[in-house]
Amino acid sequence: MCPNSDQYESVCKGEFAEIKGKLDRLDESIRGNGKPGILLRLDRLESAEAVRSRLLWIIAGSTVTLALGALWKIIFGA
């Protein structure tokens, strides 16, 4: 803490108030205050990425299956 009360009032008090204000804004950004915060938005992005990844594998698997089926039909003429 500051060595004397005069220095606290003139310098430290304002600095502490500024730091507290910045911390409050950071906390509001992370948690959100009635609106989606960074944590919720990150969770939504991760969920969307998981769905997109699964969908991509389903599409890739279907494409390979169709291609192999067409190749089989061309080779063996079934």
BADREN-717664 format. One record per residue (C-alpha): z, x, y. Coordinates in Angstrom, 3 decimals. Layout:
<pts>
+----------+----------+----------+
!        Z !        X !        Y !
+----------+----------+----------+
!        Z !        X !        Y !
...
+----------+----------+----------+
</pts>
This chain:
<pts>
+----------+----------+----------+
!        Z !        X !        Y !
+----------+----------+----------+
!    0.000 !    0.000 !    0.000 !
!   -0.305 !    1.077 !    3.630 !
!    2.490 !    3.347 !    4.930 !
!    3.550 !    1.144 !    7.839 !
!    3.320 !   -2.454 !    8.851 !
!    1.132 !   -1.844 !   11.911 !
!   -1.549 !   -0.151 !    9.840 !
!   -1.400 !   -2.994 !    7.298 !
!   -1.957 !   -5.613 !    9.992 !
!   -4.733 !   -3.706 !   11.770 !
!   -6.664 !   -2.240 !    8.827 !
!   -5.524 !   -3.221 !    5.355 !
!   -5.096 !   -6.964 !    5.840 !
!   -8.722 !   -7.433 !    6.895 !
!   -9.996 !   -5.188 !    4.122 !
!   -7.976 !   -7.027 !    1.490 !
!   -9.248 !  -10.362 !    2.786 !
!  -12.846 !   -9.095 !    2.610 !
!  -12.362 !   -7.808 !   -0.954 !
!  -10.761 !  -11.105 !   -2.000 !
!  -13.702 !  -13.020 !   -0.511 !
!  -16.177 !  -10.880 !   -2.432 !
!  -14.238 !  -11.337 !   -5.667 !
!  -14.169 !  -15.094 !   -5.144 !
!  -17.953 !  -15.163 !   -4.638 !
!  -18.485 !  -13.053 !   -7.771 !
!  -16.205 !  -15.333 !   -9.792 !
!  -18.077 !  -18.391 !   -8.531 !
!  -21.409 !  -16.801 !   -9.435 !
!  -20.260 !  -15.932 !  -12.939 !
!  -18.456 !  -19.168 !  -13.801 !
!  -20.284 !  -21.581 !  -11.537 !
!  -18.513 !  -24.075 !   -9.331 !
!  -19.952 !  -27.452 !  -10.204 !
!  -23.322 !  -25.885 !  -10.941 !
!  -24.514 !  -23.611 !  -13.754 !
!  -23.063 !  -20.135 !  -13.457 !
!  -24.420 !  -16.885 !  -14.818 !
!  -22.575 !  -17.321 !  -18.142 !
!  -24.064 !  -20.774 !  -18.797 !
!  -27.536 !  -19.676 !  -17.708 !
!  -27.365 !  -16.621 !  -19.974 !
!  -26.270 !  -18.798 !  -22.894 !
!  -29.195 !  -21.148 !  -22.269 !
!  -31.627 !  -18.218 !  -22.152 !
!  -30.292 !  -16.829 !  -25.433 !
!  -30.584 !  -20.253 !  -27.097 !
!  -34.134 !  -20.691 !  -25.845 !
!  -35.037 !  -17.223 !  -27.122 !
!  -33.633 !  -18.039 !  -30.566 !
!  -35.697 !  -21.248 !  -30.738 !
!  -38.806 !  -19.435 !  -29.508 !
!  -38.331 !  -16.703 !  -32.087 !
!  -38.001 !  -19.196 !  -34.945 !
!  -41.044 !  -21.118 !  -33.742 !
!  -43.062 !  -17.895 !  -33.528 !
!  -42.183 !  -17.013 !  -37.137 !
!  -43.135 !  -20.532 !  -38.302 !
!  -46.494 !  -20.287 !  -36.510 !
!  -47.121 !  -16.780 !  -37.885 !
!  -46.246 !  -17.879 !  -41.423 !
!  -48.503 !  -20.925 !  -41.184 !
!  -51.366 !  -18.836 !  -39.845 !
!  -51.049 !  -16.279 !  -42.650 !
!  -50.864 !  -19.071 !  -45.239 !
!  -53.986 !  -20.755 !  -43.842 !
!  -55.853 !  -17.449 !  -43.684 !
!  -54.963 !  -16.580 !  -47.274 !
!  -55.941 !  -20.068 !  -48.416 !
!  -59.315 !  -19.765 !  -46.698 !
!  -59.824 !  -16.303 !  -48.186 !
!  -58.937 !  -17.604 !  -51.653 !
!  -61.434 !  -20.448 !  -51.222 !
!  -64.170 !  -18.040 !  -50.127 !
!  -63.538 !  -15.579 !  -52.980 !
!  -63.035 !  -18.015 !  -55.847 !
!  -64.967 !  -20.969 !  -54.436 !
!  -62.398 !  -23.531 !  -55.427 !
+----------+----------+----------+
</pts>
